[in-house]
Amino acid sequence: MSPRDALTVRPVRFTHDVPRWQTVLTAMGAVLLDEQPGRLVYQLAAGRLALHAASESRPAGTTTLALETTVPLAEAVAAAAAEGVAIELGHGEHGPTGLVRATDGTVLTLDPATPNPRRLVAGEPCVSVMPVWSTPDARVAVDVLDGLGLRRRVTQEDGSWADLTARRGGLHGVHPLGEVGAGLAFELEGDVATLHRALTAAGVPAELDDGGPARTLRFADPDGGAPLPVAERQPDLYGYALSEM
């Protein structure tokens, strides 16, 4: 298998309220793949999300960028390096990892895939995870993600947004902003009102927003930050282009 075909988007969310996040993810149809002390990995319809216990160095509400690969890690790292990505093999908190340090200071990890021996699949609604890399230099971010093996999906014609997709699931957004950062968002294929009903039934505050280019649901962040968005996938990509930034 080509390293480009072996990727899954799997950001890490550091939290002080794992039970609340579990409620949110269950409403999204996600299933638990792996549970380790202080760390859970959930499978969504597209992509995965790791929940990690917050710490002094990683306070609640922090999101870090990460991908998983099903090919041997050394092979995936070598393939990314051959594409010009500044990546090296290292050892993270949970084992071997490919460590990427982008020129804007962003750190991203490439990790071995979380095992799924029972072949668990997420249920309805069809939710994709979508971490967002914010940076003053969006081209750098897009080039790094492309070099790692993600495929460019759409770019907003005014340059204010781009996203990429992983062959084995998940999306990755790039948002040009003055400050570097990482955030968490989701996309739903279908009617976001379906998820709105599921979240509110589970006791999670959520609101629908019909303004902007895409209908969006925003639900209360279990870690007390700004509401987190779930965008409804647009069948009509007006204002977007299938082209590079």
Rosetta blueprint (number, residue, H / E / L):
1 M L
2 S L
3 P H
4 R H
5 D H
6 A L
7 L E
8 T E
9 V E
10 R L
11 P L
12 V E
13 R E
14 F E
15 T E
16 H L
17 D L
18 V H
19 P H
20 R H
21 W H
22 Q H
23 T H
24 V H
25 L H
26 T H
27 A H
28 M L
29 G L
30 A L
31 V E
32 L E
33 L E
34 D E
35 E E
36 Q E
37 P L
38 G L
39 R E
40 L E
41 V E
42 Y E
43 Q E
44 L L
45 A L
46 A E
47 G L
48 R E
49 L E
50 A E
51 L E
52 H E
53 A E
54 A L
55 S L
56 E L
57 S L
58 R L
59 P L
60 A L
61 G L
62 T L
63 T E
64 T E
65 L E
66 A E
67 L E
68 E E
69 T E
70 T L
71 V L
72 P L
73 L H
74 A H
75 E H
76 A H
77 V H
78 A H
79 A H
80 A H
81 A H
82 A H
83 E L
84 G L
85 V L
86 A L
87 I E
88 E E
89 L E
90 G E
91 H E
92 G E
93 E L
94 H L
95 G E
96 P E
97 T E
98 G E
99 L E
100 V E
101 R E
102 A L
103 T L
104 D L
105 G L
106 T L
107 V E
108 L E
109 T E
110 L E
111 D E
112 P E
113 A L
114 T L
115 P L
116 N L
117 P L
118 R L
119 R L
120 L L
121 V L
122 A L
123 G L
124 E L
125 P L
126 C E
127 V E
128 S E
129 V E
130 M E
131 P E
132 V E
133 W E
134 S E
135 T E
136 P L
137 D L
138 A H
139 R H
140 V H
141 A H
142 V H
143 D H
144 V H
145 L H
146 D H
147 G H
148 L H
149 G L
150 L L
151 R E
152 R E
153 R E
154 V E
155 T E
156 Q E
157 E L
158 D L
159 G L
160 S L
161 W L
162 A E
163 D E
164 L E
165 T E
166 A L
167 R L
168 R L
169 G L
170 G L
171 L E
172 H E
173 G E
174 V E
175 H E
176 P E
177 L L
178 G L
179 E L
180 V L
181 G E
182 A E
183 G E
184 L E
185 A E
186 F E
187 E E
188 L E
189 E E
190 G L
191 D L
192 V H
193 A H
194 T H
195 L H
196 H H
197 R H
198 A H
199 L H
200 T H
201 A H
202 A L
203 G L
204 V L
205 P L
206 A E
207 E E
208 L E
209 D E
210 D L
211 G L
212 G L
213 P L
214 A L
215 R L
216 T E
217 L E
218 R E
219 F E
220 A L
221 D L
222 P L
223 D L
224 G L
225 G L
226 A L
227 P L
228 L E
229 P E
230 V E
231 A E
232 E E
233 R L
234 Q L
235 P L
236 D L
237 L L
238 Y L
239 G L
240 Y E
241 A E
242 L L
243 S L
244 E L
245 M L
